[in-house]
Amino acid sequence: MVDTLSSTCFADLPDALVHELLHCATSVADGVQQRVNALRSLQSQLRHQARSLGLIRRKADLDVAPEPSVVGIDGSYQIHRLTALDLCAAAAVAVEGTVKEARRYWPEPHHRIWVDGVPHQGQPAGVLRAVMVGMELELAAEAPHDLVLLDGSFASLIIYLNQGVTQIEQVAPQLANVLEKHWQDGSLFNSLLILLSSNRTVAVPKFTSKNELVSQAKMSLPQGVDGKTLATLILEPGEYTQPLALAKPESREDYHLPPPADNTKLNLLMDKIHVIYFRPYGWTAALRLEVPSVISNSPTRLSIVLEGITRQFFSPAVFEPYPLFLADRMVKSLGAGVQVVEQSVAQHIAKASIDVETTLLFLQNYRTEGGRGGTI
């Protein structure tokens, strides 16, 4: 079996490394099993504790909500490091959920994209990621849906914007100008404020180490567990947790963005963000939902949010709300698309070059970087 694996999955690795890696798998599995068993043994105790603290609530006890229209938004960025320049791209896509209403008019395109060749200067990843966030905010503001799902946390949007804007002067003008224009005129910051106070915006991070069930609700745990894992353990299908105030950043008390941002307004809105863990079905892990207070304080709006999300799970193969599930797969294909652009650029330039060999050396790809938001 080892020989078969090493000839397929591990074709580029030395045989000795493959053997050692597979040998480690058993001990790793034993450690994981012990941790999982330890958590499972605490399930009854932790659920009783959560119920005693009044943390567990049932979706069925909320008002019956009409099925809302839903859209999911996600983004991605790519940097192809060529010998003479960086081929940079950022994109965001919006994908509608399973409900389509004829009366809703939503002009195309339902995506944003920027791509250009940028001279080597500074570290473009931070600025490019902020451009991606700007595209996501723009799509979220334009979508005419009852429920707008963002891939990632609200904090990640702020952190990525801060990193990008503070690095504008360090990167080439072709890239810097794309972000600076929308930042300086205030449109990007205003879009962020609108989302943070909207009654239809929900941030859905795939993972975060935060655990408001412990830090805010004071659940006691014998071992460190993140909130999503704990919620999956204590919630039954159709249950959600009492809305809890979003935990502050560990490194500082307040969120910060460079001028002309009004950080007082930003932090007032972030202080009103609440976290809800929701488990729609037994075959799904609990979801972490970050919502403005206008949702968490309104049983009607909360019912619409939970109903909309529940209806986006129709198969165990879909392990996050369907529009986010599909948007995630779309933006992950950006790398392949930029690779085609890279090849097209090389062919176009080579045809017009009098020194094809040197030209192609300038366009050699020695490293590709990419990423997207959603984990903080």
C-alpha positions as CSV (number, residue, x, y, z in Angstrom):
1,M,0.0,0.0,0.0
2,V,2.8,2.4,0.8
3,D,4.4,1.8,-2.6
4,T,1.1,2.5,-4.3
5,L,0.6,5.8,-2.3
6,S,4.2,6.9,-2.9
7,S,3.7,6.4,-6.7
8,T,0.6,8.6,-6.8
9,C,0.0,11.1,-4.0
10,F,3.6,11.4,-3.0
11,A,5.3,11.2,-6.4
12,D,7.5,14.3,-5.7
13,L,8.6,13.2,-2.2
14,P,11.6,11.0,-1.4
15,D,10.6,7.4,-0.5
16,A,12.2,7.5,2.9
17,L,10.2,10.7,3.8
18,V,6.9,9.1,2.6
19,H,7.5,6.0,4.8
20,E,8.3,8.1,7.8
21,L,5.2,10.3,7.2
22,L,2.9,7.3,6.9
23,H,4.5,5.8,10.0
24,C,3.6,9.0,11.9
25,A,0.0,8.7,10.9
26,T,-0.8,6.1,13.5
27,S,0.5,8.0,16.4
28,V,-1.2,11.2,15.2
29,A,-4.5,9.3,14.9
30,D,-4.1,8.0,18.4
31,G,-3.6,11.5,19.8
32,V,-6.6,12.8,17.8
33,Q,-8.7,9.9,19.0
34,Q,-7.9,10.7,22.6
35,R,-8.8,14.3,22.2
36,V,-12.1,13.5,20.5
37,N,-13.0,10.9,23.1
38,A,-12.2,13.3,25.9
39,L,-14.6,15.9,24.3
40,R,-17.3,13.3,23.7
41,S,-17.1,12.2,27.4
42,L,-17.9,15.8,28.4
43,Q,-20.9,16.3,26.1
44,S,-23.6,15.6,28.7
45,Q,-21.9,17.7,31.4
46,L,-21.3,20.6,29.1
47,R,-24.8,20.6,27.6
48,H,-26.2,20.6,31.1
49,Q,-23.9,23.5,32.0
50,A,-25.0,25.5,28.9
51,R,-28.7,24.9,29.7
52,S,-28.2,26.0,33.3
53,L,-26.6,29.3,32.0
54,G,-29.6,29.8,29.7
55,L,-27.4,29.6,26.6
56,I,-29.3,27.1,24.5
57,R,-32.4,28.2,22.5
58,R,-34.6,26.6,19.9
59,K,-35.2,27.9,16.4
60,A,-38.7,26.4,16.6
61,D,-39.6,28.8,19.4
62,L,-39.1,31.8,17.2
63,D,-41.8,33.3,14.9
64,V,-42.3,31.4,11.7
65,A,-40.4,33.3,9.0
66,P,-41.1,33.5,5.3
67,E,-38.3,32.1,3.2
68,P,-35.8,34.9,2.5
69,S,-33.7,35.5,-0.5
70,V,-30.1,34.8,0.2
71,V,-26.8,35.7,-1.4
72,G,-23.2,34.7,-0.4
73,I,-20.1,36.7,-1.1
74,D,-16.5,35.6,-1.1
75,G,-13.2,36.8,-2.6
76,S,-9.7,35.7,-3.5
77,Y,-6.4,37.2,-4.7
78,Q,-3.4,35.8,-6.6
79,I,0.2,37.0,-7.1
80,H,2.2,35.3,-9.8
81,R,5.8,36.2,-9.2
82,L,7.4,36.6,-12.6
83,T,11.1,37.4,-13.2
84,A,10.5,41.0,-14.2
85,L,7.1,41.8,-12.5
86,D,4.3,40.6,-10.4
87,L,1.1,39.5,-12.1
88,C,-1.6,40.5,-9.6
89,A,-5.3,39.7,-9.5
90,A,-8.1,40.2,-7.0
91,A,-11.7,39.1,-7.5
92,A,-15.0,38.8,-5.6
93,V,-18.2,36.9,-6.5
94,A,-21.7,37.0,-5.3
95,V,-23.8,33.8,-5.6
96,E,-27.6,33.6,-5.0
97,G,-29.1,31.0,-2.8
98,T,-31.8,28.5,-3.6
99,V,-34.6,31.1,-3.7
100,K,-35.0,33.2,-6.8
101,E,-37.7,35.9,-7.0
102,A,-38.8,37.2,-10.3
103,R,-39.6,40.6,-8.8
104,R,-36.0,41.2,-7.7
105,Y,-33.9,43.1,-10.2
106,W,-30.2,42.7,-9.8
107,P,-28.2,44.0,-12.7
108,E,-25.1,42.1,-13.7
109,P,-22.2,41.6,-13.2
110,H,-22.4,39.8,-9.9
111,H,-18.6,39.9,-9.6
112,R,-15.7,42.2,-9.4
113,I,-12.2,41.7,-10.8
114,W,-8.9,43.6,-11.2
115,V,-5.7,42.2,-12.8
116,D,-2.5,43.9,-13.9
117,G,1.2,43.5,-14.1
118,V,2.9,45.3,-11.2
119,P,6.7,46.1,-10.8
120,H,8.5,44.4,-8.0
121,Q,8.1,46.8,-5.1
122,G,7.3,46.1,-1.4
123,Q,4.9,43.3,-0.4
124,P,1.8,43.6,-2.6
125,A,-0.2,40.8,-0.8
126,G,-1.6,43.1,1.9
127,V,-2.8,45.8,-0.5
128,L,-4.2,43.3,-2.9
129,R,-6.1,41.6,-0.2
130,A,-7.6,44.9,0.9
131,V,-8.6,45.5,-2.8
132,M,-10.4,42.1,-2.6
133,V,-12.2,43.1,0.6
134,G,-13.3,46.4,-1.1
135,M,-14.9,44.3,-3.9
136,E,-16.7,42.1,-1.4
137,L,-18.1,45.2,0.5
138,E,-19.2,46.7,-2.8
139,L,-21.1,43.5,-3.9
140,A,-22.7,43.2,-0.4
141,A,-23.9,46.8,-0.5
142,E,-25.5,46.3,-4.0
143,A,-27.1,42.9,-3.5
144,P,-30.9,43.4,-3.1
145,H,-31.4,40.3,-1.0
146,D,-33.1,39.7,2.4
147,L,-30.0,38.0,3.7
148,V,-26.3,38.7,2.8
149,L,-23.8,36.2,3.9
150,L,-20.1,37.2,4.1
151,D,-17.3,34.6,4.1
152,G,-15.2,35.4,7.1
153,S,-15.5,37.5,10.2
154,F,-16.2,41.3,10.5
155,A,-12.9,41.5,12.3
156,S,-11.0,40.0,9.4
157,L,-12.5,42.7,7.1
158,I,-11.1,45.4,9.4
159,I,-7.7,43.8,9.8
160,Y,-7.2,43.2,6.1
161,L,-8.3,46.8,5.3
162,N,-5.9,48.2,8.0
163,Q,-3.0,46.1,6.7
164,G,-3.6,47.1,3.1
165,V,-4.1,50.9,3.6
166,T,-1.1,51.2,5.9
167,Q,1.1,49.6,3.1
168,I,-0.2,51.6,0.2
169,E,2.9,53.8,-0.1
170,Q,5.2,50.7,-0.1
171,V,3.8,49.1,-3.3
172,A,3.9,50.1,-7.0
173,P,1.4,52.9,-8.1
174,Q,-0.5,50.5,-10.4
175,L,-1.7,48.6,-7.3
176,A,-1.7,51.4,-4.8
177,N,-4.0,53.7,-6.8
178,V,-6.7,51.0,-7.0
179,L,-7.1,51.0,-3.2
180,E,-6.2,54.6,-2.4
181,K,-8.9,56.1,-4.5
182,H,-11.7,54.3,-2.7
183,W,-10.2,54.7,0.7
184,Q,-9.5,58.4,0.5
185,D,-13.0,59.3,-0.8
186,G,-14.5,57.5,2.2
187,S,-16.7,55.2,0.1
188,L,-15.0,52.0,1.3
189,F,-15.2,52.9,4.9
190,N,-18.8,54.0,4.6
191,S,-19.7,50.6,3.0
192,L,-18.1,48.9,6.0
193,L,-20.2,51.0,8.4
194,I,-23.4,50.2,6.5
195,L,-22.7,46.4,6.7
196,L,-21.9,46.6,10.4
197,S,-25.3,48.2,11.1
198,S,-27.4,46.4,8.6
199,N,-30.4,44.1,9.5
200,R,-29.5,41.7,6.7
201,T,-25.8,41.2,7.0
202,V,-24.3,38.1,8.6
203,A,-20.6,37.2,8.7
204,V,-19.9,33.5,8.7
205,P,-16.2,32.6,9.4
206,K,-15.2,29.1,8.8
207,F,-12.8,29.1,11.8
208,T,-11.8,31.3,14.6
209,S,-10.0,30.5,17.8
210,K,-12.4,32.8,19.7
211,N,-14.8,31.3,22.2
212,E,-17.4,33.7,23.5
213,L,-19.2,30.8,25.2
214,V,-16.2,30.8,27.6
215,S,-15.0,34.4,27.6
216,Q,-18.5,36.0,27.7
217,A,-20.9,33.3,29.0
218,K,-18.3,31.9,31.5
219,M,-18.7,28.2,30.6
220,S,-15.9,26.3,32.3
221,L,-13.8,23.8,30.3
222,P,-11.1,21.4,31.4
223,Q,-9.2,22.0,28.1
224,G,-9.0,24.7,25.5
225,V,-11.7,24.4,22.9
226,D,-12.8,27.0,20.3
227,G,-16.4,28.1,20.2
228,K,-17.4,26.3,17.0
229,T,-16.2,23.0,18.4
230,L,-17.9,23.5,21.8
231,A,-21.2,24.6,20.1
232,T,-21.2,21.5,17.9
233,L,-20.8,19.4,21.1
234,I,-23.6,21.0,23.1
235,L,-26.2,21.9,20.4
236,E,-28.8,19.6,19.0
237,P,-30.3,20.1,15.5
238,G,-32.4,23.2,15.3
239,E,-30.8,24.9,18.3
240,Y,-28.8,28.1,18.6
241,T,-27.0,29.9,21.4
242,Q,-28.0,33.1,23.2
243,P,-26.5,36.0,21.3
244,L,-23.2,37.0,23.0
245,A,-21.1,40.1,22.6
246,L,-18.2,39.7,20.2
247,A,-14.9,39.2,22.0
248,K,-12.5,42.1,21.8
249,P,-9.2,41.6,19.9
250,E,-6.6,40.1,22.2
251,S,-3.8,42.5,21.1
252,R,-5.8,45.7,21.8
253,E,-9.1,47.0,23.2
254,D,-10.2,48.8,20.0
255,Y,-10.3,48.3,16.3
256,H,-8.4,50.7,14.2
257,L,-8.3,52.0,10.6
258,P,-6.1,54.8,9.2
259,P,-7.5,58.3,8.4
260,P,-10.0,59.3,7.1
261,A,-11.8,56.5,9.0
262,D,-13.8,57.5,12.1
263,N,-12.6,54.9,14.6
264,T,-15.1,56.0,17.2
265,K,-18.0,55.1,14.9
266,L,-16.3,51.9,13.9
267,N,-15.8,50.7,17.5
268,L,-19.3,51.7,18.5
269,L,-20.7,49.4,15.8
270,M,-18.3,46.6,16.6
271,D,-19.3,46.8,20.2
272,K,-22.9,46.0,19.0
273,I,-21.9,42.9,17.0
274,H,-23.1,39.6,18.6
275,V,-22.1,36.0,18.1
276,I,-24.6,33.2,17.7
277,Y,-23.8,29.6,17.2
278,F,-26.4,27.7,15.2
279,R,-26.7,24.0,14.3
280,P,-29.3,23.6,11.6
281,Y,-29.1,19.8,11.2
282,G,-27.5,16.8,12.9
283,W,-25.2,16.3,9.9
284,T,-23.7,19.8,10.1
285,A,-21.3,21.3,12.5
286,A,-22.4,24.4,14.4
287,L,-22.0,27.6,12.4
288,R,-20.6,30.8,13.9
289,L,-22.7,33.7,12.9
290,E,-21.7,37.3,13.6
291,V,-24.6,39.7,13.4
292,P,-25.3,43.4,14.1
293,S,-27.5,44.1,17.2
294,V,-30.4,45.0,15.0
295,I,-30.6,41.3,14.2
296,S,-29.7,39.8,17.6
297,N,-32.2,42.1,19.4
298,S,-35.1,41.3,17.0
299,P,-36.7,37.8,17.2
300,T,-38.3,38.5,13.8
301,R,-35.0,39.3,12.1
302,L,-33.2,36.5,13.9
303,S,-35.9,34.1,12.7
304,I,-35.4,35.2,9.1
305,V,-31.6,34.8,9.4
306,L,-31.9,31.3,10.9
307,E,-34.6,30.2,8.4
308,G,-32.6,31.5,5.4
309,I,-29.5,29.7,6.5
310,T,-31.3,26.5,7.3
311,R,-32.8,26.4,3.8
312,Q,-29.3,26.6,2.3
313,F,-28.4,23.2,3.6
314,F,-30.0,20.5,1.5
315,S,-27.3,17.8,1.4
316,P,-24.5,16.5,3.7
317,A,-22.1,17.3,0.9
318,V,-22.8,21.0,1.5
319,F,-21.1,21.8,4.8
320,E,-21.7,25.6,4.8
321,P,-24.6,27.7,3.5
322,Y,-24.9,26.8,-0.2
323,P,-24.1,30.3,-1.7
324,L,-21.0,30.5,0.4
325,F,-20.1,26.9,-0.5
326,L,-20.4,27.7,-4.2
327,A,-18.7,31.1,-4.0
328,D,-15.8,29.6,-2.2
329,R,-15.2,27.1,-5.0
330,M,-15.5,29.8,-7.6
331,V,-12.9,32.1,-6.1
332,K,-10.5,29.2,-5.6
333,S,-10.4,28.9,-9.4
334,L,-8.9,32.4,-9.7
335,G,-5.4,30.9,-9.7
336,A,-6.2,28.8,-12.8
337,G,-7.7,31.9,-14.5
338,V,-4.6,34.0,-13.8
339,Q,-2.4,31.2,-15.1
340,V,-4.2,31.5,-18.4
341,V,-3.7,35.3,-18.4
342,E,0.0,34.7,-17.7
343,Q,0.3,32.3,-20.7
344,S,-1.7,34.7,-22.9
345,V,0.5,37.6,-21.9
346,A,3.7,35.6,-22.7
347,Q,2.4,34.6,-26.1
348,H,1.3,38.1,-27.0
349,I,4.6,39.7,-26.0
350,A,6.8,36.9,-27.6
351,K,5.1,37.4,-31.0
352,A,6.1,41.1,-31.0
353,S,9.6,40.6,-29.5
354,I,12.8,40.6,-31.5
355,D,14.5,38.7,-28.6
356,V,12.1,36.0,-27.7
357,E,14.5,34.1,-25.5
358,T,15.2,37.1,-23.2
359,T,11.6,38.1,-23.2
360,L,10.5,34.7,-22.0
361,L,13.1,34.7,-19.3
362,F,11.6,37.9,-18.0
363,L,8.2,36.2,-17.8
364,Q,9.3,33.0,-16.0
365,N,7.0,32.2,-13.0
366,Y,9.2,31.3,-10.0
367,R,6.5,31.5,-7.3
368,T,2.7,31.8,-7.0
369,E,1.0,33.2,-3.9
370,G,-2.7,33.4,-3.2
371,G,-5.2,33.6,-0.5
372,R,-8.6,34.7,0.7
373,G,-10.3,35.9,3.9
374,G,-12.4,34.2,6.5
375,T,-10.5,32.8,9.4
376,I,-10.2,35.4,12.1
